[in-house]
Amino acid sequence: MNYRIRFFLRLIPIAASLMLLGPAGQALAAPANDNFANAQALTGTLPITVTGNNIGATAEPGEPDTYSIPPLSSVWFKWVAPAETDAVLDFCHANFSGGNENDSPVMAIRSGVTLGTLVSVKETNGPCSLRFHANAGVTYNFQIDWYDKEGTFDLTLRKLTPPANDNFATPTNIGPALPIEANGTTVDSNWEAGEPGTLGGSSNSRSVWFRWTAPATERVRLEACEAELVDGSLNEVAAIYTGATLGTLVEVAKNTSNDCAVDFPVVAGTTYRIAVSGHFGGEFTFVLRLKSAPPPTNDNFANAQVVGPNLPVKVSGNNDFATEEIGEPNHGGYPDTSRSVWYSWTAPVSGRIRVKACSPDASFFVGVYTGNTFGTLTDTSEYFYYAQCSRFFDAVAGTTYRFAVAGAPFAGTHGPFTFELRQVAIPGNDAFTSAIDLGNGVSITRTGTTVDATTEDYEPNHTGGYGGGFGGSVWYRWKAPNDKPVILQACSQTEANIIAVYRNNPESDQTAPGNLSLLDSDSTDCLGGTKGGRLAIAPVKGTLYFIAVVAALSDYESDFNLKIQGIPTSTKSAFNLKKAIAKCRKIKGKNAKAKRKRANCIKAARKKAAIIKCKKIKNAKSRNKCIKKARKRYR
């Protein structure tokens, strides 16, 4: 081996070690409280806040794991409890410089005076705070580690301070007049013996209480949707009870982690107890709201809103505050749909009909039935391929159909939607084998629609992923007349479309879209405020290309304009050296500065001409050598 190379390789480990050295070759010092024996003492009256750091910190022999996680760069603090109290070791506002604001340390609280005799009091690797009961005179050691990250941080040790309405006996009184809005927090709240298990139980409950007496008999809505997590997980529960003691509580209603609002009936003069809890130990601030929740006029099957009979039908609907009736079926083929409203339509003619009840902001499900009572209802609809808020059915003239629009399972979706009925009109180019032939031009404009388009078996995902497409697709084919790049676009005034371009594979089955090779797709680049996809390809002359236009959202089809156009060639004139030099010579002036300006202008023109000539060389190595020589010559 060459001596110089050997010497260089020997220097590598030395250089690496020097990177860990500070000024004058000194190693970066670990924090003073790196080891247990040198734990930083926390003194004074609670709350105590100190700034610490674990930069350069290490794990020492015999140091215990925290939550089965070995220490990496831990530091130690200690505190002697002056009196018995419930305390909180708090890193929820730690301002840790070695990561992001949501980083929490691995932390442990241990009692004891030597490393070998430590007893774990509490430890965690998730939440940003840790509660513990401190006994007077006991030394508590705080082991703090940030996994593999190092930085500065703020540590706060404070008393546990439960909210005033932490206990059932001291609720916050609200109302009685509606609407009501009240701010609340579960931070530092506790479980209370005897409280309902739905609030989380002895180890997880973080409950607070409100009390309200109903001024009228009606339906009301309880919302706790505006919540901001402070610590733990935001698994929020809000429950409503009647009863004067914890032991006599009767649950009236409760929300779920999927739906932060719950509607329920109240009786004038009755006092209701409302509990809000992070039932998996979550602590958060929130806004509690109570308001009247009068059901829509078409809430019940017997009061279905009559529409039509002439088609198409398009009306605005809303299932906010809607209810479910006894004996009511699930709708749209899904379990646990809720908050349904009803429509009724008598078919004037026979034919294939599509019903839609869609919203861009919520998920709705539709049921289509014949029958005059819940007990005699028959579901007559079929799933509309890909759409959850659409169904289709074969209408028989003179038959009355009942339509239920319900909120999605679990989430209890509620809000406005558009209810539509129309005869199905599947586009002529819906099937791949029925693709419209666009010929071989480079200036093509066609109108099209994805309304009522379907998805075929084995149809590819038009964005290049796995599974089926988004909405229904329509197809076109185009043969490239030359090798010049073209732009393809499918743009709409109302709803976004995806345009996808596929290359023909002569060896594959041309009756199956799944055998195509995707070149590119787009759904966002239409210009001028229109919606949809726009892309460019470099075609191969004589090659057949297939173009799919797909509804970007499964329930939102639209008309669109399809365009294919060539990319305009540059109108910039070719560089002319003689004209450029002539222009340089017209620079006025007889002094040295003017002469130098003319000379530099001519030199720049000659360099540009030389580089243009070099760029015509096909061999890359020779081309780059030529350009380099030209630049050197005309420096």
C-alpha positions as MATLAB code, in Angstrom:
seq = 'MNYRIRFFLRLIPIAASLMLLGPAGQALAAPANDNFANAQALTGTLPITVTGNNIGATAEPGEPDTYSIPPLSSVWFKWVAPAETDAVLDFCHANFSGGNENDSPVMAIRSGVTLGTLVSVKETNGPCSLRFHANAGVTYNFQIDWYDKEGTFDLTLRKLTPPANDNFATPTNIGPALPIEANGTTVDSNWEAGEPGTLGGSSNSRSVWFRWTAPATERVRLEACEAELVDGSLNEVAAIYTGATLGTLVEVAKNTSNDCAVDFPVVAGTTYRIAVSGHFGGEFTFVLRLKSAPPPTNDNFANAQVVGPNLPVKVSGNNDFATEEIGEPNHGGYPDTSRSVWYSWTAPVSGRIRVKACSPDASFFVGVYTGNTFGTLTDTSEYFYYAQCSRFFDAVAGTTYRFAVAGAPFAGTHGPFTFELRQVAIPGNDAFTSAIDLGNGVSITRTGTTVDATTEDYEPNHTGGYGGGFGGSVWYRWKAPNDKPVILQACSQTEANIIAVYRNNPESDQTAPGNLSLLDSDSTDCLGGTKGGRLAIAPVKGTLYFIAVVAALSDYESDFNLKIQGIPTSTKSAFNLKKAIAKCRKIKGKNAKAKRKRANCIKAARKKAAIIKCKKIKNAKSRNKCIKKARKRYR';
ca = [
       0.000    0.000    0.000;
       1.219    3.516   -0.811;
       2.720    5.150    2.299;
       0.640    8.326    1.928;
      -2.598    6.306    1.739;
      -1.544    4.273    4.802;
      -0.798    7.454    6.722;
      -4.174    8.975    5.735;
      -6.077    5.898    6.877;
      -4.313    6.028   10.232;
      -5.517    9.610   10.648;
      -9.219    8.719   10.203;
      -9.828    7.321   13.729;
      -7.757   10.144   15.201;
      -9.893   12.748   13.399;
     -13.068   11.020   14.524;
     -11.917   11.166   18.143;
     -11.010   14.846   17.840;
     -14.602   15.578   16.836;
     -15.578   14.672   20.414;
     -13.041   17.052   21.903;
     -13.661   20.629   22.872;
     -11.207   23.538   22.935;
      -7.608   22.674   23.701;
      -8.332   18.984   23.099;
     -10.628   18.675   26.103;
     -13.484   16.096   25.865;
     -16.980   17.583   25.870;
     -17.997   17.588   29.516;
     -21.018   15.560   30.560;
     -23.626   17.425   32.639;
     -22.761   17.738   36.317;
     -25.792   15.583   37.177;
     -24.926   12.816   34.695;
     -24.474   10.282   37.514;
     -26.859    9.367   40.309;
     -24.373   10.405   42.993;
     -24.300   13.948   41.587;
     -28.051   14.406   41.146;
     -29.115   18.052   40.956;
     -31.043   18.991   44.103;
     -34.422   20.675   43.666;
     -35.087   23.050   46.541;
     -37.615   25.684   47.468;
     -41.384   25.895   47.499;
     -43.402   24.129   44.823;
     -43.712   24.763   41.967;
     -40.040   24.454   41.062;
     -38.814   24.926   37.482;
     -35.188   24.365   36.480;
     -33.381   24.201   33.158;
     -31.347   21.070   32.525;
     -29.572   19.325   29.687;
     -28.437   15.825   28.780;
     -25.871   16.851   26.176;
     -22.968   14.449   26.508;
     -24.744   12.498   29.250;
     -24.089    8.780   29.639;
     -25.486    5.677   31.307;
     -23.554    4.526   34.366;
     -22.975    0.919   35.490;
     -25.875   -0.391   37.544;
     -28.284    2.287   36.376;
     -31.815    0.812   36.160;
     -33.910    0.523   33.006;
     -37.097    2.544   32.684;
     -40.094    0.685   31.276;
     -37.594   -1.952   30.039;
     -35.715    0.753   28.136;
     -31.976    0.853   28.939;
     -30.626    4.322   29.794;
     -28.686    6.074   27.033;
     -28.055    9.695   27.982;
     -29.734   10.081   31.347;
     -29.394   12.783   33.967;
     -30.553   12.838   37.597;
     -32.426   15.224   39.877;
     -33.464   14.730   43.507;
     -36.016   16.283   45.813;
     -36.704   15.821   49.511;
     -40.426   16.202   50.178;
     -40.884   18.763   52.980;
     -44.447   17.554   53.636;
     -46.869   14.908   52.451;
     -48.440   15.942   49.151;
     -49.546   14.771   45.717;
     -46.988   16.032   43.221;
     -46.443   16.096   39.464;
     -43.148   15.765   37.602;
     -44.057   17.800   34.526;
     -42.390   17.947   31.099;
     -45.482   19.024   29.127;
     -43.863   22.405   28.465;
     -40.256   21.234   28.449;
     -39.075   23.239   25.393;
     -36.697   20.396   24.556;
     -34.063   21.640   22.097;
     -33.016   18.217   20.841;
     -36.284   17.274   19.104;
     -39.766   18.583   18.451;
     -42.252   20.120   20.862;
     -44.130   16.821   21.251;
     -41.116   14.843   22.474;
     -41.428   13.474   26.002;
     -38.639   11.891   28.038;
     -38.383    8.424   29.466;
     -38.672    9.273   33.138;
     -38.713    7.452   36.423;
     -39.317    8.484   40.013;
     -37.320    6.355   42.458;
     -36.892    6.517   46.210;
     -33.636    5.581   47.904;
     -30.214    6.998   48.665;
     -27.909    4.681   46.686;
     -28.068    3.415   43.116;
     -28.221   -0.177   44.293;
     -31.141    0.346   46.676;
     -33.458    2.419   44.485;
     -37.166    1.545   44.585;
     -39.384    2.489   41.651;
     -42.263    4.794   42.594;
     -43.567    5.644   39.110;
     -42.122    5.474   35.596;
     -43.296    6.101   32.042;
     -42.106    6.278   28.448;
     -45.123    8.051   26.960;
     -46.982   10.832   28.816;
     -45.228   14.121   29.446;
     -46.045   14.182   33.169;
     -45.933   11.744   36.063;
     -48.045   11.949   39.219;
     -46.883   10.541   42.552;
     -47.753   10.712   46.229;
     -44.842   12.164   48.185;
     -44.259   11.396   51.860;
     -42.599   13.926   54.141;
     -38.834   13.525   54.496;
     -38.466   10.985   51.680;
     -35.853   11.601   48.982;
     -37.220   11.183   45.469;
     -34.794   10.694   42.588;
     -35.841   11.666   39.063;
     -34.113    9.760   36.251;
     -34.586   11.619   32.948;
     -33.622   10.291   29.515;
     -34.663   11.389   26.017;
     -34.036    8.118   24.175;
     -31.192    8.833   21.729;
     -31.694   12.614   21.672;
     -29.753   15.278   23.517;
     -30.614   18.881   24.299;
     -31.702   21.395   26.898;
     -35.074   21.190   28.637;
     -37.222   22.670   31.394;
     -38.224   20.445   34.317;
     -41.162   21.453   36.504;
     -42.068   19.879   39.829;
     -45.433   21.070   41.118;
     -48.327   20.162   43.364;
     -51.235   18.251   41.871;
     -54.018   20.851   41.673;
     -57.355   19.247   40.749;
     -60.049   21.422   39.124;
     -62.767   22.778   41.416;
     -65.312   20.431   39.782;
     -63.136   17.318   40.107;
     -65.604   15.587   42.431;
     -69.259   14.717   41.931;
     -70.210   16.713   45.053;
     -68.691   19.962   43.712;
     -69.908   20.233   40.104;
     -69.862   23.382   38.016;
     -73.440   24.622   37.695;
     -74.370   25.656   34.159;
     -77.458   27.184   32.564;
     -80.290   26.621   32.809;
     -81.178   28.602   29.659;
     -79.925   27.176   26.356;
     -77.598   27.497   24.565;
     -74.795   27.000   27.095;
     -71.037   27.225   26.607;
     -68.592   26.430   29.415;
     -64.816   26.017   29.442;
     -63.371   23.046   31.291;
     -60.210   21.035   31.917;
     -59.368   17.527   33.072;
     -55.743   18.448   33.861;
     -54.891   17.176   37.371;
     -58.368   15.662   37.794;
     -58.784   12.323   39.578;
     -60.878    9.211   39.811;
     -63.418    9.242   42.605;
     -64.503    6.077   44.399;
     -67.934    5.009   43.192;
     -67.957    6.961   39.946;
     -69.231    5.111   36.831;
     -66.757    2.755   35.196;
     -67.414    4.267   31.773;
     -65.311    7.258   32.867;
     -62.150    5.154   32.968;
     -61.878    3.428   36.321;
     -59.450    3.929   39.189;
     -56.274    3.969   37.095;
     -57.462    5.860   34.015;
     -60.298    8.232   34.907;
     -59.666   11.972   34.574;
     -63.222   13.149   35.253;
     -64.814   16.509   36.023;
     -68.493   17.237   36.699;
     -71.203   19.702   35.650;
     -74.809   20.082   36.815;
     -77.738   21.386   34.749;
     -81.495   21.530   35.344;
     -83.567   21.353   32.149;
     -85.884   24.381   31.729;
     -88.109   22.582   29.180;
     -88.995   19.125   27.909;
     -87.198   18.676   24.589;
     -84.218   17.063   22.902;
     -80.823   18.634   23.482;
     -77.314   18.114   22.175;
     -74.209   17.862   24.335;
     -70.943   18.670   22.556;
     -67.379   18.423   23.813;
     -65.813   18.614   20.358;
     -63.456   21.512   20.900;
     -60.748   19.798   22.951;
     -56.988   20.378   23.144;
     -54.769   17.573   24.410;
     -52.323   18.423   27.207;
     -51.051   14.966   28.173;
     -51.729   11.317   27.374;
     -54.252   10.332   24.707;
     -57.423   12.190   23.788;
     -59.897    9.349   24.351;
     -62.642   11.630   25.503;
     -65.973   10.555   26.971;
     -68.882   12.804   27.935;
     -71.750   11.137   29.787;
     -75.101   12.385   31.094;
     -76.782   11.003   34.215;
     -79.711   11.537   36.532;
     -79.366   10.895   40.250;
     -78.366   12.768   43.392;
     -75.464   10.511   44.470;
     -72.808    8.442   42.735;
     -74.531    5.304   43.936;
     -77.900    6.230   42.385;
     -76.734    7.526   39.002;
     -78.655    6.380   35.926;
     -76.982    6.892   32.558;
     -79.111    8.848   30.070;
     -76.634    9.070   27.191;
     -72.940    9.268   26.374;
     -70.798   10.118   23.413;
     -68.059    7.933   21.950;
     -64.462    8.467   20.935;
     -65.730    8.559   17.323;
     -68.462   11.136   17.908;
     -67.944   14.081   20.225;
     -71.660   15.040   20.198;
     -74.641   13.199   21.642;
     -78.372   14.021   21.451;
     -80.779   12.990   24.207;
     -84.263   13.804   25.569;
     -84.665   15.867   28.733;
     -87.621   16.536   31.021;
     -88.367   20.005   32.385;
     -87.260   20.425   35.998;
     -84.985   17.367   35.994;
     -81.397   17.861   37.138;
     -78.750   16.202   34.969;
     -75.163   15.426   35.932;
     -72.617   15.672   33.131;
     -69.166   14.095   33.393;
     -66.286   14.711   30.988;
     -63.283   12.400   31.285;
     -60.160   11.248   29.526;
     -60.989    7.618   30.155;
     -57.510    6.367   29.198;
     -55.713    8.840   31.441;
     -55.857   11.674   28.918;
     -55.730   15.253   30.183;
     -57.119   18.060   28.047;
     -58.908   21.384   28.005;
     -62.307   21.548   26.348;
     -65.405   23.604   25.621;
     -68.692   22.057   26.772;
     -71.796   23.072   24.832;
     -75.493   22.338   25.346;
     -78.129   23.406   22.848;
     -81.623   22.529   21.686;
     -81.758   19.685   19.165;
     -85.166   19.727   17.440;
     -85.381   16.785   14.969;
     -85.957   17.487   11.238;
     -89.556   17.331    9.979;
     -88.746   14.146    8.019;
     -87.010   12.476   10.966;
     -89.585    9.670   11.216;
     -90.598    7.117    8.594;
     -94.241    8.227    8.846;
     -93.284   11.824    8.016;
     -91.117   11.101    4.966;
     -90.611   14.111    2.685;
     -92.404   13.533   -0.619;
     -90.279   14.353   -3.684;
     -90.936   14.267   -7.429;
     -92.512   12.480   -9.110;
     -90.826   13.978  -12.191;
     -87.128   13.269  -12.658;
     -84.523   14.455  -12.025;
     -85.031   15.312   -8.345;
     -82.506   17.443   -6.487;
     -83.263   18.803   -2.999;
     -81.211   19.939   -0.023;
     -81.345   17.761    3.082;
     -79.970   17.716    6.611;
     -79.951   14.970    9.238;
     -78.671   17.177   12.049;
     -80.561   16.325   15.276;
     -82.223   13.335   13.579;
     -83.001   10.195   15.597;
     -83.433    6.438   15.093;
     -86.832    4.833   15.576;
     -87.640    1.548   17.292;
     -87.598   -1.222   14.696;
     -85.734    0.869   12.129;
     -83.309   -1.180    9.988;
     -79.670   -0.391    9.280;
     -79.272    1.408    5.985;
     -77.113    0.981    2.917;
     -75.981   -2.488    3.919;
     -73.952   -1.216    6.873;
     -74.475   -1.845   10.618;
     -75.022    0.878   13.183;
     -76.037    3.686   10.844;
     -77.735    6.498   12.756;
     -79.538    9.841   12.601;
     -81.752    8.944    9.654;
     -84.178   11.095    7.676;
     -86.750    9.818    5.178;
     -87.961   10.585    1.642;
     -90.790    9.129   -0.424;
     -91.143    8.955   -4.223;
     -93.693    7.292   -6.503;
     -92.154    6.232   -9.814;
     -93.904    7.811  -12.848;
     -92.149    5.377  -15.229;
     -90.197    2.153  -15.055;
     -86.416    2.237  -15.439;
     -82.985    2.139  -13.864;
     -82.746    4.835  -11.163;
     -79.840    6.189   -9.157;
     -80.279    7.789   -5.741;
     -77.549    9.902   -4.143;
     -77.276   11.670   -0.800;
     -73.754   13.040   -0.687;
     -71.753   15.722    1.041;
     -68.097   16.728    0.623;
     -67.786   17.091    4.401;
     -69.431   13.921    5.736;
     -70.219   10.274    4.973;
     -73.829    9.250    4.457;
     -75.498    5.934    3.633;
     -78.683    5.406    1.655;
     -81.352    2.741    1.960;
     -84.019    2.136   -0.727;
     -87.182    0.299    0.291;
     -90.701   -0.665   -0.643;
     -93.293   -1.185    2.077;
     -95.536    0.881    4.326;
     -94.196   -0.097    7.769;
     -90.845   -1.073    9.260;
     -92.087   -4.633    9.503;
     -92.851   -4.855    5.773;
     -89.857   -2.969    4.350;
     -87.920   -4.664    1.534;
     -84.516   -3.356    0.462;
     -84.652   -3.047   -3.339;
     -81.336   -1.349   -4.065;
     -77.910   -2.417   -5.245;
     -74.544   -1.026   -4.234;
     -73.407    1.528   -6.804;
     -69.973    0.056   -7.515;
     -67.673    2.303   -5.512;
     -69.947    4.910   -3.907;
     -71.166    4.693   -0.308;
     -73.737    7.485   -0.615;
     -75.183    6.158   -3.899;
     -77.497    3.259   -4.681;
     -79.353    2.205   -7.798;
     -82.516    0.215   -8.304;
     -85.000   -0.828  -10.974;
     -88.099    1.297  -10.507;
     -91.554    0.040  -11.466;
     -94.092    2.650  -12.566;
     -96.660    3.413   -9.867;
     -94.595    1.925   -7.009;
     -93.815    4.077   -3.981;
     -90.221    3.931   -2.757;
     -88.924    5.010    0.645;
     -85.400    6.369    1.007;
     -83.477    6.649    4.264;
     -80.385    8.849    4.511;
     -78.347    8.016    7.611;
     -75.051    8.928    9.225;
     -72.073    6.641    8.841;
     -71.497    3.843   11.360;
     -69.718    4.694   14.614;
     -69.134    8.376   13.832;
     -72.839    9.286   13.731;
     -72.302   11.656   10.803;
     -74.712   14.558   10.697;
     -75.100   17.694    8.621;
     -76.269   18.940    5.219;
     -76.306   16.855    2.034;
     -77.881   16.893   -1.425;
     -80.567   14.307   -2.157;
     -80.822   13.334   -5.844;
     -82.899   10.954   -7.950;
     -82.338   10.453  -11.674;
     -82.464    7.860  -14.402;
     -79.143    6.094  -14.916;
     -77.328    7.042  -18.129;
     -74.019    5.156  -18.322;
     -71.602    6.902  -20.742;
     -71.014    5.184  -24.081;
     -67.271    4.957  -23.415;
     -67.692    3.562  -19.894;
     -66.090    0.235  -20.823;
     -62.448   -0.078  -21.858;
     -63.496   -1.956  -25.002;
     -65.776    0.972  -25.925;
     -63.051    3.616  -25.739;
     -63.693    6.599  -28.027;
     -61.150    6.801  -30.851;
     -59.576   10.277  -30.921;
     -57.604    9.609  -34.094;
     -54.015   10.769  -34.431;
     -54.231   14.552  -34.273;
     -52.353   16.877  -31.937;
     -55.101   19.477  -31.508;
     -58.105   17.609  -30.117;
     -60.950   18.824  -27.883;
     -63.801   16.602  -26.675;
     -66.491   16.967  -24.036;
     -67.113   14.005  -21.767;
     -68.641   12.968  -18.469;
     -67.925   10.618  -15.600;
     -71.545   10.819  -14.374;
     -72.850    7.276  -13.817;
     -69.581    5.787  -15.076;
     -68.621    2.445  -13.545;
     -65.487    0.552  -12.562;
     -64.660   -2.670  -14.429;
     -63.282   -5.885  -13.039;
     -59.462   -5.770  -12.801;
     -59.413   -2.072  -13.637;
     -56.108   -0.552  -12.486;
     -55.708    2.101   -9.842;
     -55.280    5.148  -12.040;
     -52.776    6.798   -9.720;
     -50.336    3.904   -9.886;
     -51.140    2.374   -6.485;
     -52.808   -0.884   -5.524;
     -56.497   -1.726   -5.692;
     -59.225   -0.206   -7.798;
     -59.699    3.334   -8.985;
     -61.433    6.197   -7.239;
     -64.717    6.802   -9.057;
     -66.101    5.428  -12.293;
     -63.965    5.769  -15.428;
     -64.457    6.549  -19.107;
     -61.952    5.634  -21.830;
     -60.347    7.111  -24.971;
     -57.635    5.912  -27.349;
     -55.174    8.007  -29.352;
     -52.375    7.125  -31.777;
     -49.289    9.351  -31.740;
     -48.654   10.944  -35.182;
     -45.032   11.819  -34.301;
     -42.506   11.854  -31.465;
     -43.175   15.433  -30.347;
     -44.325   16.011  -26.732;
     -48.015   16.670  -26.108;
     -50.132   17.943  -23.218;
     -53.263   16.036  -22.175;
     -55.846   17.423  -19.782;
     -59.330   16.604  -18.440;
     -60.680   19.683  -16.667;
     -64.052   20.432  -15.097;
     -65.834   23.489  -13.752;
     -67.315   21.561  -10.813;
     -65.525   18.390   -9.651;
     -61.946   17.165   -9.949;
     -61.060   14.339  -12.322;
     -57.990   12.164  -12.661;
     -56.487   11.783  -16.115;
     -54.349    8.676  -16.612;
     -52.392    7.772  -19.751;
     -51.508    4.159  -20.601;
     -49.249    2.690  -23.272;
     -50.575   -0.074  -25.488;
     -48.880   -3.452  -25.085;
     -49.389   -5.350  -28.386;
     -48.624   -8.685  -26.714;
     -51.342   -8.323  -24.048;
     -55.084   -8.875  -24.131;
     -56.457   -5.567  -25.416;
     -59.912   -6.294  -24.009;
     -58.659   -6.092  -20.399;
     -57.593   -2.732  -18.893;
     -55.532   -4.476  -16.229;
     -52.848   -5.336  -18.830;
     -51.959   -1.718  -19.636;
     -48.770    0.084  -18.586;
     -49.384    3.376  -16.782;
     -47.247    6.252  -18.077;
     -48.513    9.062  -15.870;
     -51.576   10.437  -14.090;
     -52.624   13.725  -12.520;
     -55.604   15.257  -10.717;
     -54.473   18.739   -9.686;
     -52.811   20.723  -12.469;
     -55.704   22.133  -14.505;
     -55.376   25.865  -15.121;
     -57.670   28.874  -14.877;
     -59.583   27.778  -11.784;
     -60.813   24.530  -13.335;
     -60.480   21.186  -11.570;
     -58.812   18.015  -12.770;
     -55.624   16.631  -14.250;
     -53.098   17.988  -16.753;
     -49.872   16.262  -17.813;
     -47.324   15.989  -20.611;
     -45.922   12.878  -22.284;
     -43.248   12.219  -24.906;
     -45.032    9.777  -27.244;
     -43.531    7.316  -29.703;
     -44.770    7.732  -33.264;
     -47.353    5.129  -34.241;
     -47.925    3.926  -30.656;
     -51.501    3.543  -29.407;
     -52.241    5.199  -26.061;
     -55.282    4.720  -23.826;
     -56.606    7.616  -21.753;
     -58.807    7.112  -18.690;
     -60.719    9.956  -17.046;
     -61.859    9.110  -13.518;
     -63.854   10.937  -10.850;
     -61.274   11.922   -8.213;
     -63.849   11.466   -5.430;
     -66.011    8.385   -5.641;
     -69.327   10.181   -5.196;
     -68.597   13.312   -7.206;
     -68.722   12.853  -10.963;
     -68.881   15.709  -13.470;
     -68.780   16.790  -17.086;
     -65.314   17.694  -18.359;
     -63.351   18.924  -21.370;
     -60.654   16.605  -22.702;
     -57.825   18.222  -24.660;
     -54.732   16.965  -26.450;
     -52.399   19.612  -27.815;
     -48.816   19.842  -28.959;
     -46.312   21.773  -26.879;
     -45.547   25.036  -28.719;
     -42.019   25.257  -30.099;
     -39.857   28.207  -29.153;
     -40.279   31.289  -31.367;
     -36.916   32.641  -30.249;
     -34.673   33.307  -33.286;
     -31.358   31.477  -33.647;
     -28.267   33.242  -32.365;
     -26.450   35.180  -35.132;
     -22.802   35.922  -34.336;
     -22.343   38.575  -37.044;
     -25.387   40.531  -35.860;
     -24.299   40.219  -32.230;
     -20.796   41.592  -33.030;
     -22.310   44.406  -35.091;
     -24.501   45.347  -32.139;
     -21.459   45.347  -29.834;
     -19.581   47.713  -32.150;
     -22.395   50.231  -31.879;
     -21.583   50.836  -28.212;
     -20.710   54.542  -28.136;
     -17.613   56.154  -26.677;
     -13.924   56.714  -27.485;
     -12.425   56.445  -24.041;
     -10.777   53.352  -22.573;
     -13.920   52.333  -20.682;
     -16.066   52.300  -23.842;
     -13.412   50.367  -25.784;
     -13.202   47.780  -23.002;
     -17.001   47.465  -22.974;
     -17.081   46.832  -26.746;
     -14.300   44.252  -26.475;
     -16.019   42.363  -23.636;
     -19.305   42.372  -25.543;
     -17.648   40.867  -28.635;
     -15.827   38.274  -26.500;
     -19.129   37.242  -24.844;
     -20.776   36.915  -28.266;
     -17.960   34.716  -29.589;
     -18.129   32.532  -26.413;
     -21.885   32.084  -26.799;
     -21.494   31.101  -30.449;
     -18.742   28.623  -29.581;
     -20.803   26.989  -26.794;
     -23.849   26.688  -29.070;
     -21.674   24.885  -31.586;
     -20.274   22.594  -28.868;
     -23.771   21.628  -27.685;
     -24.467   20.073  -31.074;
     -21.817   17.405  -30.464;
     -23.580   14.095  -29.702;
     -20.840   12.462  -27.650;
     -21.241   13.758  -24.084;
     -17.554   13.559  -23.221;
     -16.481   15.416  -26.350;
     -19.310   17.932  -25.903;
     -18.301   18.801  -22.358;
     -14.635   19.064  -23.350;
     -15.550   21.466  -26.153;
     -17.648   23.678  -23.841;
     -14.887   23.773  -21.242;
     -12.348   24.804  -23.902;
     -14.654   27.554  -25.212;
     -15.197   28.997  -21.758;
     -11.458   28.964  -21.086;
     -10.641   30.605  -24.421;
     -13.090   33.482  -23.978;
     -12.570   34.188  -20.282;
];
